[in-house]
Amino acid sequence: MKTQLLNLLLLLIFSYFSCLLVLVSVSAKVFLSIDCGSSSLQPYTDERSVVWVGDNPYTRNGEIHQVNTAPPNTLPFDSSVMSTLRAFPTLQKKNCYSIDIDNKDEDNTAVERVLVRASFYYGDYDNKANPPTFLLQFNGNNWTQIQTSISRIRYKEVVYSLNNGNNINICLAQTQPDNIPFISALEVRSLDSEAYNYVGSTYPLFFTTRMSFAKTDIRFPEDSFDRIWLTSVPGLNRTNGLTVVTSNSPSIIVDINEKPPEAVLRTAHTHSNSSALTTLTYISFADPPYYPIHFNFYFSEVIKLSPTQKRSFDIIVNNNKLDSIIIPKGPVIPPYGRVLEVRIANVTSFTGNSSFSITSKPTNDSTLPPLVNAFEGYIIGHKLVQGTNSNDVKALGLLQKSFNQLQNWSGDPCLPSPYNWEWIACNDDTDSPRVTALYLNDLGLEGILPDFSAMGALKTIDLHNNSLMQEFPDFLGTFPKLEILNVADNKFSGTIPSSMSNNINLKLNVSGNPLCTNRTVCKTDTITRSPPSPSKGKSSKISSQPIIVLLITFFGLLM
């Protein structure tokens, strides 16, 4: 009996707190695939042995839908995953997915860098034939604008470091009427800490393209990071005479930090004429088109050269040999059985044009034409924000745990501006803002107000027309910058602190509460009455006994 009661008590406690959870913890070395809009409670394993889970644990908002136009049943996306989506027709400024990554893994190494991919397939789910446009955000930073297609899958990838905690927040924000944001899939992959570390950990990398010349698109399991290597890229122009060749190397050692999969190094584009140029012209995918793009090119020799053979070439950017933006400098000589990475920085378009050219030109002593095995293009974003002040975030979390009405909001409370939570206001700090106002009026809040005094920048607190109770919270008198406090029409009792009632700079409204202006004078006759008669005092004392008896009896059963 005792054991059953104890188990019941633990179950009730667990059930209560589980209702408050927004973030779901996953392993520090994360490989998480979320099928957005899936109604299944069971994981799903696709043809690549990737396990997909439903998105209910990661977001509280939105509606799930099935697409009406079947998604393409080709790599690199699973058609079953793309057949569902979650749309967000709510009036919130942004709707977010929240993922909590354990800060330590088995070898006590903290997660430092992740790849996040968000995918979108409209499929005319709403029968409007109107694919929407909306904004994508991550951890309080702007990511990109999403322009969806009625029949094509769109996806975006960002690589960044978790510098401020281990929470990943991916948010969608509506920017136009009748353009309802939606998402089909969300994937998070841990990267090695050394991957792409030539870009500082305080800057994100937004990938615009990734291409190989293999027969099929490549991703996991060939790529342990599950990057998507396409076999064709829209907007890519190539000169005639190019051909695909296959490596005859028994193995290819990949000993560079970015770890391109061996599968993309086993094929290459080259030219049948050894004296010809190999020219690749790319259309800029950036917005605006003149934004600098950076490239990683990967080279691996496909044949073991004889002593009389040599493959050597220079990289020409926009018809100029710019050693200053190419690392390493000098001619490219692809190694056999290994891989060479060449980085090209700050590639911009021709003046007045949205395209640019990257050309491989054989050196004078080369006997073989240039080749290229694979490449990636990316944009370096603005410096990552610190995020809303951590004390404010913790205090807001206390409020959310206390009141169900506040639990639909997630993501960074203040950033990016102007997509703050609707019931707060923030200052104009774009890196680590403070919360300056709480607008919690008319929300039907009931119960006890938690101590959120850590929010030291508050100037306005509006709590009127709720059902908040117990004694007037002393901590409400501790905010150094408070200018407006409205707690009207609640159930607060007790005495208003003199620090507030005597503060001429504070606009205070406490009407509609059974409060005392001081310790002896009350606003109503329901508090601080004259001493009760003995019979009333006895009655009052008796009325509290059942609670005491119940507690003693209950805990006695557990002993």
Rosetta blueprint (number, residue, H / E / L):
1 M L
2 K H
3 T H
4 Q H
5 L H
6 L H
7 N H
8 L H
9 L H
10 L H
11 L H
12 L H
13 I H
14 F H
15 S H
16 Y H
17 F H
18 S H
19 C L
20 L L
21 L L
22 V L
23 L L
24 V E
25 S E
26 V E
27 S L
28 A L
29 K L
30 V L
31 F E
32 L E
33 S E
34 I E
35 D E
36 C L
37 G L
38 S L
39 S L
40 S L
41 L L
42 Q L
43 P L
44 Y E
45 T E
46 D L
47 E L
48 R L
49 S L
50 V L
51 V E
52 W E
53 V E
54 G E
55 D L
56 N H
57 P H
58 Y H
59 T L
60 R L
61 N L
62 G L
63 E E
64 I E
65 H E
66 Q E
67 V L
68 N L
69 T L
70 A L
71 P L
72 P L
73 N L
74 T L
75 L L
76 P L
77 F L
78 D L
79 S H
80 S H
81 V H
82 M H
83 S L
84 T E
85 L E
86 R E
87 A E
88 F L
89 P L
90 T L
91 L L
92 Q L
93 K L
94 K E
95 N E
96 C E
97 Y E
98 S E
99 I E
100 D E
101 I E
102 D L
103 N L
104 K L
105 D L
106 E L
107 D L
108 N L
109 T L
110 A L
111 V L
112 E L
113 R E
114 V E
115 L E
116 V E
117 R E
118 A E
119 S E
120 F E
121 Y L
122 Y L
123 G L
124 D L
125 Y L
126 D L
127 N L
128 K L
129 A L
130 N L
131 P L
132 P L
133 T E
134 F E
135 L E
136 L E
137 Q E
138 F E
139 N L
140 G L
141 N E
142 N E
143 W E
144 T E
145 Q E
146 I E
147 Q E
148 T L
149 S L
150 I L
151 S L
152 R L
153 I L
154 R E
155 Y E
156 K E
157 E E
158 V E
159 V E
160 Y E
161 S E
162 L L
163 N L
164 N L
165 G L
166 N L
167 N E
168 I E
169 N E
170 I E
171 C E
172 L E
173 A E
174 Q L
175 T L
176 Q L
177 P L
178 D L
179 N L
180 I L
181 P L
182 F E
183 I E
184 S L
185 A E
186 L E
187 E E
188 V E
189 R E
190 S E
191 L L
192 D L
193 S L
194 E L
195 A L
196 Y L
197 N L
198 Y L
199 V L
200 G L
201 S L
202 T L
203 Y L
204 P L
205 L E
206 F E
207 F E
208 T E
209 T E
210 R E
211 M E
212 S E
213 F L
214 A L
215 K L
216 T L
217 D L
218 I E
219 R L
220 F L
221 P L
222 E L
223 D L
224 S L
225 F L
226 D L
227 R L
228 I L
229 W E
230 L E
231 T L
232 S L
233 V L
234 P L
235 G L
236 L L
237 N E
238 R E
239 T L
240 N L
241 G L
242 L E
243 T E
244 V E
245 V E
246 T E
247 S L
248 N L
249 S L
250 P L
251 S L
252 I L
253 I L
254 V L
255 D L
256 I L
257 N L
258 E L
259 K L
260 P L
261 P L
262 E H
263 A H
264 V H
265 L H
266 R L
267 T E
268 A E
269 H E
270 T E
271 H E
272 S L
273 N L
274 S L
275 S L
276 A L
277 L L
278 T E
279 T E
280 L E
281 T E
282 Y E
283 I E
284 S L
285 F L
286 A L
287 D L
288 P L
289 P L
290 Y L
291 Y L
292 P L
293 I E
294 H E
295 F E
296 N E
297 F E
298 Y E
299 F E
300 S L
301 E E
302 V L
303 I L
304 K L
305 L L
306 S L
307 P L
308 T L
309 Q L
310 K L
311 R E
312 S L
313 F E
314 D E
315 I E
316 I E
317 V E
318 N L
319 N L
320 N E
321 K L
322 L L
323 D H
324 S H
325 I H
326 I E
327 I E
328 P L
329 K L
330 G L
331 P L
332 V E
333 I L
334 P L
335 P L
336 Y E
337 G L
338 R L
339 V L
340 L E
341 E E
342 V E
343 R E
344 I E
345 A E
346 N E
347 V E
348 T L
349 S L
350 F L
351 T L
352 G L
353 N L
354 S L
355 S E
356 F E
357 S E
358 I E
359 T E
360 S E
361 K E
362 P E
363 T L
364 N L
365 D L
366 S L
367 T L
368 L E
369 P L
370 P L
371 L E
372 V E
373 N L
374 A E
375 F E
376 E E
377 G E
378 Y E
379 I E
380 I E
381 G L
382 H L
383 K L
384 L L
385 V L
386 Q L
387 G L
388 T L
389 N L
390 S H
391 N H
392 D H
393 V H
394 K H
395 A H
396 L H
397 G H
398 L H
399 L H
400 Q H
401 K H
402 S H
403 F L
404 N H
405 Q H
406 L H
407 Q L
408 N L
409 W L
410 S L
411 G L
412 D L
413 P L
414 C L
415 L L
416 P L
417 S L
418 P L
419 Y L
420 N L
421 W L
422 E L
423 W L
424 I E
425 A E
426 C E
427 N L
428 D L
429 D L
430 T L
431 D L
432 S L
433 P L
434 R L
435 V E
436 T E
437 A E
438 L E
439 Y E
440 L L
441 N L
442 D L
443 L L
444 G L
445 L L
446 E E
447 G E
448 I L
449 L L
450 P L
451 D L
452 F L
453 S L
454 A L
455 M L
456 G L
457 A L
458 L L
459 K L
460 T E
461 I E
462 D E
463 L L
464 H L
465 N L
466 N L
467 S E
468 L E
469 M E
470 Q E
471 E E
472 F L
473 P L
474 D H
475 F H
476 L H
477 G H
478 T L
479 F L
480 P L
481 K L
482 L L
483 E L
484 I E
485 L E
486 N E
487 V L
488 A L
489 D L
490 N L
491 K E
492 F E
493 S E
494 G E
495 T E
496 I L
497 P L
498 S H
499 S H
500 M H
501 S H
502 N L
503 N L
504 I L
505 N L
506 L L
507 K E
508 L E
509 N E
510 V L
511 S L
512 G L
513 N L
514 P L
515 L E
516 C E
517 T L
518 N L
519 R L
520 T L
521 V L
522 C E
523 K L
524 T L
525 D L
526 T L
527 I L
528 T L
529 R L
530 S L
531 P L
532 P L
533 S L
534 P H
535 S H
536 K H
537 G H
538 K H
539 S H
540 S H
541 K H
542 I H
543 S H
544 S L
545 Q H
546 P H
547 I H
548 I H
549 V H
550 L H
551 L H
552 I H
553 T H
554 F H
555 F H
556 G H
557 L H
558 L H
559 M L
